[in-house]
Amino acid sequence: MPTETPQPAFVLVRPQMGENIGAAARAMWNFGLDRMRLVAPRDGWPNPKAVAMASGAGRLLDEAQMVETLPDAVADCHFVMATTARARGLTKPVLSPERAMQIAAERIAQGQKVAVLFGPERAGLENDDVARANAIINVPVNPEFASLNLAQCVLLTAYEWRRAQSNIVDERVDMARADWAEQIEIEKLADHYDERLTQAGFFFPDHKAEGMRTNLRNMWSRMALTRADVQMLHGVLRQMVRWKERGD
């Protein structure tokens, strides 16, 4: 059975190739969506090519709703959005995929049912299909090559849905069992290098020494060092000193 997670229904209108239906199912499941509706697939249903392409998302195909007409597919929905990459000459709200999925999340949170329409591969949705939608999702593609693969469009929209209803971390560092170095450890590392560089005569000439030390301290503070990094840098310097003393 489909999951109980509130979500929009993705409606594939007259899809042509079973492979694209399967790829769309896989794209949906990548982002936690499992409400697929199929309107009059060209090659009939079920389709073994769709199953092969869906890989681990075959369950979505087993549970997909098959209907003959678009009105049947969206009969229970309160808000319908149609994806398109080209102008339609229809007076409707036109949304970016990001904004569209934000609105979908808001409406679904209010208890409404939302559907997103995706057209057939060759020419996309017809104007009669788009006219039945409450809003248009306009994918900002290259105007010189506006054709977007069905499964790719599903993937893009599903990704925006995931972003709209999840706490997405925009940037992180995987620590790989490491800990960040504390300031006292950075300070001791800086002292170690300052001491050895002084002995090596690095801070020359004297009137530039203070500025050079400041720059080095600033460099250490800018570096995001783990405790393992600090230990390694201490070890590098110790080994260099040992090597120099053996040479003497």
Secondary structure, DSSP 4 states (H G I P E B T S, - for coil): ---S---PEEEEES---HHHHHHHHHHHHHTT---EEEE--TT-SS-HHHHHHHGGGHHHHHH-EEESSHHHHTTT-SEEEEEESS-----S-EE-HHHHHHHHHHHHHTT--EEEEE--TTT---HHHHHTSSEEEE----TTS----HHHHHHHHHHHHHHHHS---S-----TT--BPPHHHHHHHHHHHHHHHHHTT-S-SHHHHHHHHHHHHHHHHHS--BHHHHHHHHHHHHHHHHHHHHH-
